[in-house]
Every structure is written in C-alpha cells, then in structure tokens.
C-alpha cells in the first residue's frame, strides 16, 4: 500500500507502517505456502516420474557354485547364444568359483547372467526416451506445474542436463542421454574389466566395469594403487546395480560425449546401435586409449557378440 493509498483510507504514518508490515507478513506467508506446496507436489506419488513409472519385475536367481548357476540357467532353457527372448532373471552375485569352469562354460554362464540385466536397463531407457520424445514432440515442453513438466524436470536432473527445455539444444541433449547401450558393447566391457567374473573386485564388490570412487566408505582399496592415488574401487550391492551405474556413466559422463554423438548419428540414419561402431567412443574409458578400444572390439568379434539378434526380455518371469 502506497502513502497516497494510505491517505485515501484515512491512515496516519504509524497506521500506514503497521498495514505495510501486516501486508508483508501475508505476502511472505503466501510465498512459503506456494513453495511448500511445490515440495509436497514433488513428493506426491502421482507427480513427476512416478506418473510415468517403469515396472518390469525380475526373478532372482542364486547359486552356491558356478556349476550350480550353469545348471539353473540350463533348466530355464536359456542357451548361449540366445535364440529368442531372454528370461527376466537377475543373478545378484557371481559364485566365487567361476574360475573353476572351463573357458567355454564360464563364458556362457557370464553372458547369460548379465544379458538380462543389460536388456532390463535398456528397456527402462527406451521407456523414458519414448515418453520424453512424445512430450517434446511439438517443439515445446508441457506447461509448468503439470505432471509431464515435473517428469521432464526430473529426467533432466537424473541425466545432468542443464538449461531451459524451451531451448531446442537442451531438448536434443536430453534425448541423446536417454538411450540404450548395445548389449554387445556392455558384455564385452564387463568381460574385459572383470576377468569373466573372476576378479577380486567382482567377487568382493560386484564391480563389473572397474568403476572408481573417492569415498572410502563406498569402495575397496586396490592392492596395487599407485603412490599418491586416492581412489577406491566402488562397491555395489549386486551385479544389476553395477550394470545400471555403467550404463548411466556412459550416458552422462563427459568423457563419452563422442559415443553419444555417434549413437545419435546412427539413430538419425535409421541404423541399429552397433557395439563395434560405438566402441570408438571409449577412447577415454581407459588410460590405454586406442589399445583398449581395439581390445573391446576384438572381444566382441571373438565371442560373436556382434551377431546377437535384437533381443528383448520375455513377457513373464520363468
């Protein structure tokens, strides 16, 4: 209320200050109420990402030995290489005696244990990518405050995209980060980094891809860590968490921008996502650079991963 308005209402200077103070309190209270409601809206199950949730349950498979795990997988009629859809199973840990299997048997168990996890994460990414594409199809994001806009905002945060969704470049970056990683590439890297499930870090930390952390509470101390180094090898609760973290790292990590660009180019050309092609984007995954890329490609070729058909998870659990 201005001084002119106060005079019109017959208020003196003191009365005017009281009214202004009351008005300020009311304004602050209203602003806090709006802010609190926004926080409550984000926590409400019907809001945001929960309104577009992805639900694809997996059946847990456990075995005390590598031979026992092989028997479990055989009993599901899950051959390697797979001939059709892949059972929706989740092997949480590799048995400690994976090295006791002969090479061919170990490879078959390793690939069959991990392929469903990779396919699950890619199905989740496809779900959110399709949703985001549909919501952004008109060239502008949904209205602020809607479930759709909250959902897109949460996707932006999850995939570390900054900027306004009204900007076409921001929308493009979001869609480039919500995309699949070819199973051939993920399986070859996991085999390379984990020694086919026999490494100490896989056995003790469920770490398939050699991911690091600088938080001592979340990692194992490498036995041959260089002097002055402070990193640890990250501990995961199960193999699925390691696969999920690896794929997320590929999708958001600064070092893998070239891989995401190549993937987007394949999409634009209507080509399938090819692990041999995208492996070139891993030049910074290892300090070995091109030698590491060549090794991953060799593992894809030697194990016939480039010949895998376009596989999906089965409709039901075994």
C-alpha positions, 0 to 999 in steps of 0.5 A, a space after each residue: 500500500 502506497 502513502 497516497 493509498 494510505 491517505 485515501 483510507 484515512 491512515 496516519 504514518 504509524 497506521 500506514 507502517 503497521 498495514 505495510 508490515 501486516 501486508 508483508 507478513 501475508 505476502 511472505 506467508 503466501 510465498 512459503 505456502 506456494 513453495 511448500 506446496 511445490 515440495 509436497 507436489 514433488 513428493 506426491 506419488 502421482 507427480 513427476 516420474 512416478 506418473 510415468 513409472 517403469 515396472 518390469 519385475 525380475 526373478 532372482 536367481 542364486 547359486 552356491 557354485 558356478 556349476 550350480 548357476 550353469 545348471 539353473 540357467 540350463 533348466 530355464 532353457 536359456 542357451 548361449 547364444 540366445 535364440 529368442 527372448 531372454 528370461 527376466 532373471 537377475 543373478 545378484 552375485 557371481 559364485 566365487 568359483 567361476 574360475 573353476 569352469 572351463 573357458 567355454 562354460 564360464 563364458 556362457 554362464 557370464 553372458 547369460 547372467 548379465 544379458 538380462 540385466 543389460 536388456 532390463 536397463 535398456 528397456 527402462 531407457 527406451 521407456 523414458 526416451 519414448 515418453 520424453 520424445 512424445 512430450 517434446 514432440 511439438 517443439 515445446 515442453 508441457 506447461 509448468 506445474 503439470 505432471 509431464 513438466 515435473 517428469 521432464 524436470 526430473 529426467 533432466 536432473 537424473 541425466 545432468 542436463 542443464 538449461 531451459 527445455 524451451 531451448 531446442 539444444 537442451 531438448 536434443 541433449 536430453 534425448 541423446 542421454 536417454 538411450 540404450 547401450 548395445 548389449 554387445 558393447 556392455 558384455 564385452 566391457 564387463 568381460 574385459 574389466 572383470 576377468 569373466 567374473 573372476 576378479 577380486 573386485 567382482 567377487 568382493 564388490 560386484 564391480 563389473 566395469 572397474 568403476 572408481 570412487 573417492 569415498 572410502 566408505 563406498 569402495 575397496 582399496 586396490 592392492 596395487 594403487 599407485 603412490 599418491 592415488 586416492 581412489 577406491 574401487 566402488 562397491 555395489 550391492 549386486 551385479 544389476 546395480 553395477 550394470 545400471 551405474 555403467 550404463 548411466 556413466 556412459 550416458 552422462 559422463 563427459 568423457 563419452 560425449 563422442 559415443 553419444 554423438 555417434 549413437 545419435 548419428 546412427 539413430 538419425 540414419 535409421 541404423 541399429 546401435 552397433 557395439 563395434 561402431 560405438 566402441 570408438 567412443 571409449 577412447 577415454 574409458 581407459 588410460 590405454 586409449 586406442 589399445 583398449 578400444 581395439 581390445 573391446 572390439 576384438 572381444 566382441 568379434 571373438 565371442 560373436 557378440 556382434 551377431 546377437 539378434 535384437 533381443 528383448 526380455 520375455 513377457 513373464 518371469 520363468 
